[in-house]
């Protein structure tokens, strides 16, 4: 952790010097290099075996399904960076909703750790949350009935701050409407097992919606108190 803190202090100092001496394009390039270095350092300090895990994923025999399973195994063991790499590999091999929501979930967790750990690297955390939003949005484009996608998108918005709680509410309500319409179709078909799955998904989204509503109310009260 001391090594990480020292790196960030030196990198921030150097970046500020370059910002004063250089143009906009150079500043952007320098900051991207700064973020990339911080990510490499985070991975190295959090997961010593990350290089080996990453190398395994580059095998020519790797498939999206195998990468998904490897990601789940890493995640279960708390190896978040390795899980993120595995689900990225799965997306590269075959873009589907499961891998997108899994990666969104792990990036939300990594963003919270980056923001709350000793490094306090808010910029990196924000970029990871934005990428989690994108992943969850893509998962819903791939499957509008994928309730996990709505949950992860809401989680990402809530992690970005209470000011985004209303967006989380809208996402959940939209997905609930899609599930409700599908439930009506299934009732006409008499598919009881599928109906149960849809109903369980709606219940889960109701719980998430209540949380998002509470955050939205708190944000409105904060804004009102500042006027």
N, C-alpha and C positions, 0 to 999 in steps of 0.2 A: 504493500500500500504506500510505503514511503517512496518507493521507486515510481509508482504511478503518479503520486502527487508532484514529485520533482519533475517528471516528464511534462506534466501539464503546465507547471509554472514556467518552465523554460520555453515550451512551445507557445504558450500564450504571450510571453514577453517578445519572442522572435516574431510572432505574427503581428503584434501591435506595431513593432518597429517597421516591418515591411508594409503594413497598412499606411503608415505615415509617408513612406518613401516611394511607393509604387502606385500604379494605376489600378482601376477596378478589376480588370481581367486577372491581373497578377494576384490581387487580394483574394479573389474567389478561388483561384488555383491553390494558393497557399492554405486557405482555410480547409479545402477538401483534403489536402495532404495531412493537415493537422488532425482532422476527424478520422481519416484512415489509420493514422498512427495510433490514435487513442483506442480505436476498435481492436487493432492487433494487440495492443498492450492489455486491454481488458480480457480478451480471449486467452492470452498467455497466462495471466495471473489467475483467472477463474478456472481454466481447464488446461492442465498441463498436457493432456493427451489429445488436445484438439487437432494438431497436425496429423496424427495417425488416423483419427476419425475422418478427417477431410480427405486424406489420401484414399481410404477405403471406398469412399463415395465416388471416386473417379474411375472405378473399375469399368471396363468395357462391357461387362456382363450385368451391370447395375440396371434395374428396372424401377419404374415409379413405385410399384407396390412394395418392392424390397426397401427402397429408400424411405417410404412411409413407415414401415415396420422398424427400421433402424432408428428413425427419428423418435418414434414412440418409446423405444427402449432407452435411448439417451435421455429423453424427457423424464421418464420414470426414475432415472438415477440422478436427476438434478443437473445433468450436463446440458444446459440450455443452449449454449453456442453450438454444440455439436448437433443438437436437435434442429436448430435453425438451419444449419448447413444441410442436414439431411432432407428437410422439407423443401429447401430451395432446390436441391438436386431433383427431388420428385417433381416439382413444378417444371423444371427445365425439360424433364423427360416426358411428362404428360400433365398438362395444366388441368387440374380439377378442383372442385370445391373443398374437398377434405384437406388437401395439402395447403390450400390457401388459408383456410381458417386455422389450421394448426400453426402455420407460420405467423399468422396475425397474433395468435395467443402468445406464442413464445416471445415475439418482438415486444408485445405489451409488457410482459414480465421483465425482459431485459431493459426496456426503457425505464421502468420504475426503479430497477436496481441502479442503473446509470445515474438517474436523477437523485436518488436518495442515498447513494453510497458516498464515501468520503470525497470522490472526485467532483461531485456536484456539476457534472457536465450536462447542462440543460439542453444545449443545442443538439447534441447527439441523441438525447432522449426524445426530443421533439421530432427529429427526423425519423426515428424508429417508429414513433406513434403514427406519423403520417403514412409511412409505408404499411403499417398494420391496417390503417383505414383503407388504403388502396387494395390490400389483399382481401379484406372482408367484402369490400364493394364488388370486386371481381368474382368472389365466390357466389354472391347473390345474383350476379349477371349470369353465371354458369348454371345456377339452380335457385330460382326465386323462392322455392319452398324450403330451402336449406336453413332451418331455424338457427343452426349453429352460426351461420354467417351473420345473421342479424344480431345474435348475442355478442359475437366478437366485434362487430362494428360499433355496437353500443358501448362495449367495454373500452374500445379505443377512444371514442369520443369522450367518455367520462374520465379516462385517464389524462386526457388533454386539458381537463379543467371543467368546472361547473358551467362556464359560459357555453360549453358545447352540449350540455345536457338536453336541451330542446331538440338538437339534431338526433341524439340517441333515441328520444321519445318517438320522433317521426319515423325512424328506421324500424323500430319495433312495431309500431302501429301498422305500417305498410306491410310488413311480413305477416303479421297476424291476419290482415285482410286476405292476403294470398292463401294462407293456410285455411281460413274460414271458408273461402270459396271451394278449395279442394275438398274440405270436409263434407260440404253439401253434395259434391259430385260422388264421393265415396258412399254417402248414405243412400244415394239412388242406386248404387251398384251393389250394396249389401256387403261390402268388404269390411268386416268387423275389426280385423287385426290392424289394417291400415288406418281405420278410424281412430283406434286407440292410440296409435303412434302420433297422429296429428293432434289429437286432444291433449296428449302429454306435452307436446311441443308448445301448444298454446298456453298451457299452464306455466311452463317454464318462462315463456316470454312475458306473461302477466307479472311474474315476480320481478323480472328485470325492468319492466316498465314502471313498476312502483318505485324502484330504486332511482331510476332516471327522473321520474316526476319529482321525487323528494329533492334531488340535486338541483333541478330546474327551479323549484320554489325557493330554495336557499339562495340561488344566484339572483333571482328577481328581488328578493328582500335585500340582498347586499347592494344591488344597483339602486334600489329605492332609498336606502339609507344614505347613499352618497350624493343624492340630489339635493 
